[in-house]
């Protein structure tokens, strides 16, 4: 490849490698910075309602075994919100029974803050990668 071709390829790579950050809902946009970092842990799918789910929240990957908190939900809630620290890895498991079958789901997240200057009325900060989706997606039926 010629020196000019290499330079053009390099410049195009740099130009298109950065993603524009955007906010899909401006009510999640904070001009003065994100006030509170929370993990949103989705546990219930409308099609499958788990019986007495046990939610275990871990610092880092599940394999490390560093348990932060454990919840036993006796009420039917769709999600749980938990305070978190920015740029820290979290993972969670949800153990439950459904129609006599035991299930364990797992997910991970690392909450981050983004900055957007164009999508809403004024430039703002927003929280992303803070959702742990532990809902049962597919279920094998015999």
RABEL-V775328 format. One record per backbone hydrogen bond with DSSP energy under -0.5 kcal/mol. CO is the residue of the C=O (numbers start at 1). NH is the residue of the N-H. If there is no record, write none. Layout:
# RABEL-V775328
CO_NH + CO_NH
This chain:
# RABEL-V775328
2_6 + 3_7 + 4_8 + 5_9 + 6_10 + 7_11 + 8_12 + 9_13 + 10_14 + 11_15 + 12_16 + 13_17 + 14_18 + 25_28 + 26_29 + 30_33 + 30_125 + 36_38 + 37_84 + 39_41 + 39_82 + 40_42 + 40_132 + 41_80 + 42_134 + 45_48 + 48_45 + 48_50 + 50_52 + 51_97 + 53_55 + 53_73 + 54_56 + 54_95 + 55_71 + 56_93 + 57_68 + 57_69 + 58_60 + 58_91 + 61_64 + 61_65 + 62_65 + 65_67 + 66_59 + 69_57 + 71_55 + 71_73 + 72_74 + 75_77 + 78_43 + 78_44 + 80_41 + 82_39 + 85_88 + 88_111 + 89_60 + 90_109 + 91_58 + 92_107 + 93_56 + 94_105 + 95_54 + 96_103 + 97_51 + 98_101 + 101_98 + 103_96 + 105_94 + 107_92 + 109_90 + 111_87 + 112_128 + 114_126 + 116_124 + 124_116 + 125_30 + 126_114 + 128_112 + 129_110 + 130_40 + 131_133 + 132_42 + 132_134 + 135_137
